[in-house]
Each structure stands twice: as C-alpha cells, then as structure tokens.
Amino acid sequence: MKKTHIPKLDDFLGGGIPEGSSVLFYADPGVECEAFGYQTLQSRLEEGDPGFIFTNVTEPSSIIYEFEKFGWDLEKEVKEESAFFVDGSSYFIGAPVTGKYSIEDYSQIEEIVVDAITDVPDGVGVINNLSTLIDYLDNGETVRIIRKWNQIAKDKNTILLYIFTEWDYETDLIDEIKESMDCLVNLSTIEERVIIGQGFMVTGASWTTPSTSMVLFNILRPGGIKIFIPKILVTGPFNAGKSSFVKKIAPNSVSVDEMALGKVPTTVAMDIGHMEYKGFVADVFGTPGQERFDLILDFLSKEAVGAFILVDSTDPETFPRAKEMIKRCKAEAIPKVIVANKQDLPGSLSPEEIRKVMSIGQDIPVVPVSMIRNEGIEDAVDALLEILYR
C-alpha cells in the first residue's frame, strides 16, 4: 500500500493505494482537484518512488511554480531525474516544449504515456486533466486508451492518478471511465443555500469498503490539502480555562478582554483562533462564561460542528452551569468533549467522578487536562477529531 498523505483519505482507503491501482479524482467544475494528484505524487517522491506528470492543461514551468507555492521542490526532483513531465500542453499554446517526453500530435499520446508508465515501475503517474483528453479524442478511443494505460500500470505496479473535471459529458462516457478505474474519489462543492466549501468522498475502491463520509477540505499554500472544520466552539463556566485552551490549540488566537473585579482579565466577548493540527484546520470560537453574556453564546454556537466544554475539575459547583451551557448552545446535538481542566491542583475530581456528577454518558469523552503543565491538550483535540471523523 502506498500512502497519499492526504488527511483522512488514507484512512478511508484502508491504509493507502495498492501498487498498480488506478484512481480517478473527479470534480465538479470550480473545485480545485489538481492538488490531490500533486500531493500524492509529492508524498511518493519523498519516500523514494519515481513519478511523472502528464500535463495537457498548463506548461510544466507553471506546475513547478504551483508546487513551490505548496512548499514542495518539484524542480529539484526533475533535475535529479526522480520525476519528469510528459508535456502535452506547451506545443499547442506556442510555449517552449520541455519535459522528458512531449506531444505535438494527439495521435502520439497513447504510446508516449505508455513509455512514461514503463519508466516509473513501482512509482506514480498523474494524468492532468482527463477532460482535455476527452476533448481531443472521440469517446471510444478515450476509454480504450485509459484501459490500456491502466493495464500497463498494473503490470508495472505503477499507480495512476487521473484528474478529471466533470463537465457536461455524455453519461455513458463518464460511466465507462469510472468503471475502468480501481478507485473513485469525488470532489464537490458543499451547498446549503450558498456554497460553503469543498469536500471529497471516496465513492468506490476495489480493494476495500471505503467510508462514504463527505469531508470538507481546504487547499493551503504553503501546506497542501487540509481537512477543514468550519467552526469549533469552546465554552464552559467562568474561570474554567477557556481562553487558555483556545490559546493552546490556536496560538495566534485573539481574545477580547476587560479588567474585571480584582483586576483579573476575563473574556467578555469572544476568543477567535485558527487551529492547524495533524492535517486539520479549523476556526475556533471561545465564549465568555458569565450568564450575562449568554446572548453571545447563542450567537457563537450557530453552525458549530463540534465543541469543547471546559470545566474546572476542582469546582463541582460550576458543573450545573456547564450543563446549562451545553443545552443553551445546542451542543447536545453535536460532537463534544468535556475538557476536565486543572487536574494538577489538589482536590481535582477524576474524569469518572466528573462524568458521574455531571451525569454524562459514556459516549462523551471526559479528558483530563492541565493547562499549566501543558498536559492532555492534544488528547482532547484527538478525541474530538475522532468523533467528527470516526
């Protein structure tokens, strides 16, 4: 199995892509799809496998520049001959032709790509973009060539990754193309009155039964593909450690503070941060804990997809307020984790004691945390991500 190192995709595929397999990344128009092929290729190059890109949509220099924006040095790999281009674009737009192979007539394409596949046994090839191939060839010829490439790749243990923008082609053609692949990954827009993001879903794989979850993603430059969580809520009673928790998981977060009685800063509006963690990115919103700010809690809780509920493990008298806040922000209906803070202090209750006092079901994780000692914070984040994408 060869890993793509695209967050969650390898999990959905049972560990990665078997050698010799063909994968079709098929996308709605307007969805960024090239990055899925590029990131998989980059991950394989980093692990010592050879690879190539057949490009018929843009010249090789533009792809090298695109890799640079992601933080990857494809030019170095090309110079070291661990990767190469099949240039099927430059000649047709009047640009200088580059690459190990070049195409000046689409009658050459079948055998040139066969040669490229043969040059990277146990490696990976990216075909970008299948849509242009369809535009140049008739339907029957397109399907025949794809099947031939897939058979050659299987014989050579080469993984082929096809990028396909699914324009308004004939349904029979699209069905035949999909049937010729070992794996299908759909990239689409997520719509709820308006488009709210991009997502991917594995719709089939010959070697496993994939998860059929739709996963939101963002493409960062630098960084590549990241799983996107639109909104995570951090809430809980006053003085439970919410702002500190937000700062730990989103170091560049911003808090709106006011000096309260006793000159102790307390959040009176919100904490706002952006979390990047293990291939995930998320917008994080922390709420104030005092009852007089519950209207803000109502507003911030809208459209949250997950929540951290902070409690002070040494102060069980605040637990009823924590449960009230869970109900008020409608966190009962979304994945959540109880973050049992201040576990380093004398008199702190254990997670099971907190579960009992709060009457929390076994399906809700209660994670012991010490913000001072920086302990348990990643465990809490891992627990929420596991619920969101189990």
FIPATI-164231 format. One record per residue (C-alpha): x negated, y negated, z. Coordinates in steps of 0.05 Angstrom, whole numbers, plus 5000, padded with zeros to 4 digits. Layout:
! residues N
XYZ ...
END
This chain:
! residues 390
500050005000 497549314981 499848735025 502448094994 501147695058 507647335046 511047265113 516647785124 516148045052 511348605070 515848795128 521848835082 517849265033 515749765085 508649515091 507049235022 506949434949 504550134927 499050154876 501550174804 508249854820 511849304782 515248734819 520048234789 520647564825 526947294792 529046594809 534746104799 532745514756 529544984800 526845474852 519345494859 517446204841 510246194817 507546154888 509946864903 505547134848 499746674863 499646814938 499847564928 494147514878 490147074925 491147574983 488748144940 482647754915 480847604987 480948355002 476348504943 481348724889 480548464818 486248084784 488647664726 493947154709 497447164641 500046464632 504646224578 507545624613 501345204630 493945204615 489045554663 486044904688 492844694715 493545354752 486645284783 488744584806 495144884835 491145394874 486744824901 492944484928 494745114966 487645134994 485145714952 478945714907 481046084844 475545744803 470346094846 473746774835 473846644760 466446454759 464747084798 468947484748 473447794802 479347434768 480747194697 486046884654 489847124594 491146444562 497646464525 499045724530 493345264510 493245424436 500645264429 500144584464 493744374430 489344424492 482444754493 483245504497 480045824558 480346494593 477447184582 482947314533 487046814492 493246874449 494246494385 499846914357 505147274398 504247894356 497747984395 500847944464 502548684474 495448954465 491748364497 495648454562 494449204558 486949044554 487648584614 491249114655 485849614637 480549124662 483349104733 484449824757 486949834829 488049074822 493748604807 496348224747 501047624747 505547524687 507746794687 513046684661 517347244633 522346724608 517546454556 516147164532 523547264521 523946614482 518446844434 520547564424 527147904409 530748264466 529048974446 521748804435 521248454503 523949054541 519649544502 513249154517 514949074591 515949824597 509349964562 505649484608 508849794669 506750494647 499550284633 499349934701 501950554736 496550974702 491250474725 494150364796 494949634778 500549224809 504248774760 507848164787 512847854738 515247144749 522047034717 526346414716 533246694703 536246224652 542646374615 540247014580 544647584558 546848004617 544848654583 537748404573 537048194645 539748864669 534849244625 528948834650 530948944723 531949694711 524749734684 521849484750 520049844814 521949254858 526448644853 525748014895 531047484885 529146754898 535146294902 537945654928 541845674994 548145264988 553145015039 556844435008 549844194986 543444564971 539844645039 533745035018 530645614981 530946345001 528547024980 531547714986 528948394965 534648684924 531249354909 524949764916 523650464890 519250674949 523450445008 530250185031 528749445040 532048965087 537448575050 536647955093 536147285057 530246895084 529346145077 522445935054 518345305043 512145235000 506744825033 500744515000 495944705031 498645335063 502845715012 509346065026 512145995097 518646245127 522945635142 527445585203 531544945195 532844795268 530845095335 533844795398 530044745464 534744605521 535744725595 536744355661 532843745684 525543875702 525444575673 519544415627 522944305560 518443735536 512144125556 514744735520 516144345456 509144045461 506144735467 509545035406 509444385365 503144005386 504743395343 511643315371 514342635393 518142515458 522541925475 521341795549 523741305602 520941205672 526041505720 526441415795 519841585828 516141365764 516642075735 517442075659 523742445636 526542545567 532642105556 533642215482 530142805450 523643155433 522343255359 516943705332 514844145274 512344845291 507645265247 506545965274 504746635243 507346445174 513546105201 515145355201 520845055240 523744385261 524344375337 529043925376 528743865452 534543595491 534943205556 537443595616 541743095654 549343145648 549942415627 546442595561 550943175543 553642795483 546542815455 546443565468 552843645429 549843275370 543043625371 545944315376 549544265309 546644725256 541445025303 539745745283 536145935347 535045675417 530145695475 533645605542 528645355594 529845505668 525745345730 524246035760 523445725829 530245365829 536145845821 540945275840 539845005769 541845655736 549345485732 547444845696 543245255647 549245705632 553645085624 548644815573 548645475535 556145415528 556144665512 551044735455 554645355430 548245765439 552546365458 553546475383 546246415361 539846805376 536746545440 531246685490 531246505564 524446195579 523046315654 518145755668 513845625729 512146355740 505546125771 508945795831 510646125897 517746355904 518946435829 524146955811 522247525765 525547575696 530048145720 532147735781 533647145736 537647595690 541747855749 543047165780 545046865713 548947495691 545047515626 545948135581 540248595564 540548365491 537847675511 530347665525 528147335590 520747165581 516246965639 512246345624 507245895659 506445235623 500645035669 496845675655 498945695583 501646405592 507646735559 509046175509 507346585448 511247165477 517446725480 516546485408 515347205384 521647425420 526046915384 522947055316 524047795327 531447675339 532047195280 528647675231 529248375261 
END
